[in-house]
Amino acid sequence: RKPAVVVPNHMLEQFSREWLQAYPQARILTCGTEDLVKDKRQLFVARAATGEWDAVIMSRSAFEKIPVSKDTEQAYLDEQLTQLRMWLAASKSERGLSVKRLEGTLARAEERLKSLRDVERDPAITFEATGIDYLCVDEAHGYKNLRLASNIPGVAVDGSNRATDLDLKMSYLRGRHGRRVATFMTATPIANSVAEAYTMLRYLAPADMEAAGITDFDTWAATFGQVVTDLELSPSGTGFRMKSRFAKFNNVPELLRLWHQVADVKTAEDLHLPTPDLEGGAPQTVVVPPSQELVDFMAQLAERADLVSSRAVPPEEDNMLRISSHGRAAALDLRLVDHQIDGLGAFLDREPSKVDAVAQRVAGIYHDHADVVFGNDPEPGALQLVFCDLGTPTGTGWNAYEELKAQLVSLGVPAGKVRFMHEANNDRAKARLFEQARTGHVSVLVGSTEKMGVGTNVQKRAVALHHVDCPWRPADLAQRDGRIMRQGNLNSSVRVYRYVTESSFDTYLWQTVERKAKFINQLMRGRLDVREIEDIGDSALSYAEVKALASGDPRIMELAKAETEATKLERLERAWSSAQRSLAATIREAGPRLERLATDRQQLVAAIPLRRDTDGDAFSIRINGTAYGKRADAAPALQRALQAVEPYQRDPQPLGEVGGLHLQVSADSWLGQPRYVVSLVEVPRVHVLVEAGDVREPSMGLVTRVENLPRRLERVLEDVEMDTTKINREAEKAQAGLVDAFPRAAELEGVRATRDRLAAELAADSTEEAEGDRPAGQDPAANGSRLTEPPARPAIAPPPTPPTPRPGEGPRTCEPPGWSR
C-alpha cells in the first residue's frame, strides 16, 4: 500500500519528474539527503506515515539515513551472530573456512551489537514508523556486496554498510508482510562474479533457498557448480597454462527454476527496441601488430612472473597485480609503463601504435560524415565515442588522450570538436558537454567507462564507438556499447570497433571477459531442458573472435568457432537423453506438491477468521499456560520455553497462543547446532526458524517475529495460490517439452571432423616450427634449453591521410583502410 522507490542519488530529480509525466495524478513523496537534515527528518517520517502516497521516492543516501528500530536491528544482528558462530565452529572442525577472517567478522559484529545497546534512538524516527511496506530498488547491482563467507578463492565478501542496511530492512519487511516485499531493477544483476547470483537470491528468495537446503554459498556452489580446468593464455601473453576455475554449472533446470522464480529477464532482442543496426552484425576487431620493443617487454614480464611464482622476489617489490597492470598498459603504449626510458618516446613517435590506428580510423569516419545533417539541427557532422580507461589526462606527463587528440588535429579534425569527458568535473558541466555532443558541436568524445558509461545519453548522432582498451567486466563492455546501441539514435546503422595489440595482454584481457560472459549469458538465456552448461552465447562469441584474431592465425578463429559449435551440439545431444527424465520427474512430482498446497490452502482459509489483533496495547501472548500483556515480560518467558525444548525434538510440542492461534515448537539442527521451529498449529506452514544463539538471552526481536506469524496468513495464502498456478504451468510446459530424438547428429559429426582437423593442423605446424628453428643436423638436446630470437617484424605501412573536406563537397563514403603488413 505504500511502496518506496530507491534510486541512485543523481537520478532522484529525473525519476520523480518522469514519474509525474507518466502519471500526472499520482501522489508521490520525494526525499533526498537534504530532506533529512536536523528537524527535517522527523517531518519526513511524519509525512510518509500519515500521507496516502502512491510512491515514496528516495535517493540511496536518504534511504540509508532512515534507520530501523533498535529491536529490529538487534534481532537481525543476533541472527547474523548465530550464523557466524556456527560457521566458525565448523571451520575449526571440518569445513575449512578461514578461521582468522571469520573471527574478525564475528568480533566486529559483536562490537556493533554491544555499541547498539548504548545508543539512544528516537523511536519516532525509524524505518518502521514510515509505514513503507514494499521496496523498488533501481540499479540494484549497487547492493551486491552483501556479506558472504566461502571456501572458494576470491568469493568471500566482508559486506558493505549499504548492502547490510538493505538486507536488514528487507528482513524486517518479510517478517511483517511475507516474502514478497521487494522488486529489484538492474541491467546487470551479475556483473563480475558467480557470487552475485547467489547474493540476488539471498535478497529475493531466502525462503526458497532455505526450503532447498541451501543456507550458504558453498552449498549453493556444490549443488549447481563444478570446477573446470581449461587451457588458456598465461597473463604474460607469451605461453599457455592449465587453469582451474569455478565456471561450469550442472543441475541447470533446478538452478534456472530457482533463479527465474525471482528474475524476469528481458533483453533488447526480447523488447524489439528501435535501435540502430550494427554493421556486419558484430563489432569489428582491429588487430595492431606489436613493435619489437613490446615483444621484448612481454618477454621481461614473463621473466618477472617466473620470479614472482618462485618467490624469488618479495611481494612488495613485484607481484602479479603489478605485472598485470604493466602488461595491460603496455598493450596500449609503452610510455604508460615507463616514460623515462631513454629514446623510447622518440622511437614510439615514429613507430605505428594502437593510438595511431584509432586516430586514422576516427579521422576517416569524421571526414566521411562531416556534412551529414541530423534532423533540424543546423550543425552538421556525426559523433564518435572513444572509450579508454588507461592513459587518462592527469595534468602531468604523457597520456593517451592528448596523444590521440594531437593526431586527430594533424589529420584534419578541428581541435574544438575533440573533447574529453574528464573536462566536465560536475553535473552542470557534464550536462553542457552532453548537449554539445547532441547538437553537433562535438564530433569526438573521449572518456573512460566510469565517466562516460551509465547515464551518458548522447546517442542522437553517434555513428561509431571505439574500444581502445578492454574493460575487466562484461557489464562494463555492455554499458559502453549501450551508449550507441540505444533508442533515439538517428543513424540507421552504426559501427563498433575493438582495438587489439597482437602478442600483448589484450588477448588475455578479452579472454577473461569471455570467461565471465559465459556464465552471465548462460544464466540469463538458459533453457530448462539442459542439464549442464559450459558453452558461450552470442555476446560471448564476439569475445572469442577477438581472442582468436589477436593470436595472429585465422585458423585459430576457425577452430574456436568449430569448438563452440561442437560444444553446443554436444550439450544438446546430452540434453536429449536427460530431458525425458527431468521433464517426467516434473510431471510426476506435480501431483503430491499440489496436494500439499491444497491442504495448506484449506488450513489458511480456516485460520484467518480465528485471528485476533495484537497491535500496540492489544498485545497478548500465552506461553506454556501463562498470559503476558507486555512484550518485555514475554521475552524471558519465550526464551525459557525454547531452552526447555529437548534437542532434536522433531515432533511438535505445544508452546502457547498468540493472536487467537496456537503455537507449537520442534527442534532440529544445522551444522551441528540446534535450532527451533516455531509454527502455528492451525497452519504449520507458517513458521519461523530460531537459532540457538537467539535464545541465549531474552530478545524483544524474537517476540516480534513470533507475534508476526498470524499477520502473515494472507501473504502465505497468496504464495500458496501463486505456487499452485506455477506448478500447474510447469507441469503443462514439461508435458509439451517431452521429446525422443536428436535430429542434428549428422551436423554434429561434421563439426567434430572440422574441429579435429584444425587442431591436428595447428599441432603439426607447432612441431614443424620447433624443428625449423634448429640448424640442420643439430641435436635438439645439444645446447640444452635456449631462447630463440623473435622473427623480424615486417615494415608497417600506415593508411593514407584522408583529405580535409571542402565547403559544398558531399559526404565521402570511403572507409579508412586498416593496418597492412
Secondary structure, DSSP 4 states (H G I P E B T S, - for coil): --EEEEE-GGGHHHHHHHHHHH-TT--EEEE-GGGGSTTHHHHHHHHHHHS--SEEEEEHHHHHHSPPPHHHHHHHHHHHHHHHHHHHHHIIIII---HHHHHHHHHHHHHHHHHHHT----TTSSTGGGT--EEEEETGGGG----B--SSTTT-B---HHHHHHHHHHHHHHHHH-S--EEEE-S-SSSS-THHHHHHHHHH-HHHHHHTT--SHHHHHHHHEEEEEEEEE-TTSSSEEEEEEEEEEESHHHHHHHHTTT-----HHHHT---PEEGGGSPEEEEEPPPHHHHHHHHHHHHHHHHHHTT-S-TTT--HHHHHHHHHHHHH-GGGT-TTSTTHHHHHHHS--HHHHHHHHHHHHHHHTTT---TT-SS---EEEEE-SSS---SSS--HHHHHHHHHHHTT--GGGEEEGGG--SHHHHHHHHHHHHTTS-SEEEE-HHHHSTT---TTSEEEEEESS--SSHHHHHHHHTTTSSTT---SEEEEEEEEETTSHHHHHHHHHHHHHHHHHHHHH--TT-SEE----HHHHHHHHHHHHHTT-HHHHHHHHHHHHHHHHHHHHHHHHHHHHHHHHHHHHHHHHHHHHHHHHHHHHHHGGG----SGGG--EEETTEEESSHHHHHHHHHHHHHTSPTT--S-EEEEEETTEEEEEEEEEETTEEEEEEEESS-TTSEEEEEGGGGSS--HHHHHHHHTTGGGHHHHHHHHHHHHHHHHHHHHHHHHT-----TTHHHHHHHHHHHHHHHHHHHHHHHHHHHHTSPTT--TTTT-S-PPPPPPPPP-BPPPPPPPPPTTPPPP-PPPP--B-
